[in-house]
Structures are given as C-alpha cells and as structure tokens.
Amino acid sequence: MALLLPAVRRMAQLQQACAAILPDMFGYCEVLQCSAEQMVLGVPNASVAAKLKNRLPKLQESLAAQGWQIGAIRLKVQVRPSNPPRPVPVKQLRLPQQAVSALAELGDTLENSPRNEALRAAIAAMVGRHRK
C-alpha cells in the first residue's frame, strides 16, 4: 500500500490541476493513468470527448507551465450505467386530531353499500395510519 500512495497522490494532484485549468469540462472527466509519456483521461461519452479534444493543446500547455511533464494526452470513453433512480422521499404528513376524528366520522356515516366499500376501506386505512 505504501508504494501506491505516492502514485495516487500524484494522480489526485493532476486531477485537481486539470480541473483548475478546465473547470467546465473536468466535472465529467477523470485521470485514469499518468506516465511521463502520456496521460489517459476517462470521459463519459463521445460528445464530451469531442469537446475536450479541441481543448487538449491548452490543457497540455497549462500543465507544462505548472511543471507537469506530459508528452501526450489520450482520451478514453468509458460508458457508465446511468445513476440508479433516487428513492422518492415519503411525505410525512401529520393530520391534526380534529381532522382524523372528522375522517373517522365520515367513514362511519357513509352508506354501507358495495359502491362505497372501497371508499370506506380507504378512509379506515387513513384513519388507522394517523391514529398510531
């Protein structure tokens, strides 16, 4: 592990330097590999790669001015699966006790018929949930 730490630090510093030079592009990119000859950047899709390709000379010149010795920059498109959907937050609605009592009364006063059966069950479930 101790042998890997300097390489990881160097790549992190290089990532920060690149992000400072091209902040609008490096939100999507990451340094995958870096040697004296070339640096390999991972990009999420071909569109970002095309935009970044036009800015590589500026990036290379700016890195050289900061003391980084990089002979070439290569781009590698890395298609990643889309982010999993975020769970929908459950609303924690609290009904006042007066509203719960009114709902219970409504459920009791509804006509007991097959037409109202689903409505009565829904009101009873809601009242039961809010009385807990």
Disulfide bonds with the S-S distance in Angstrom:
none
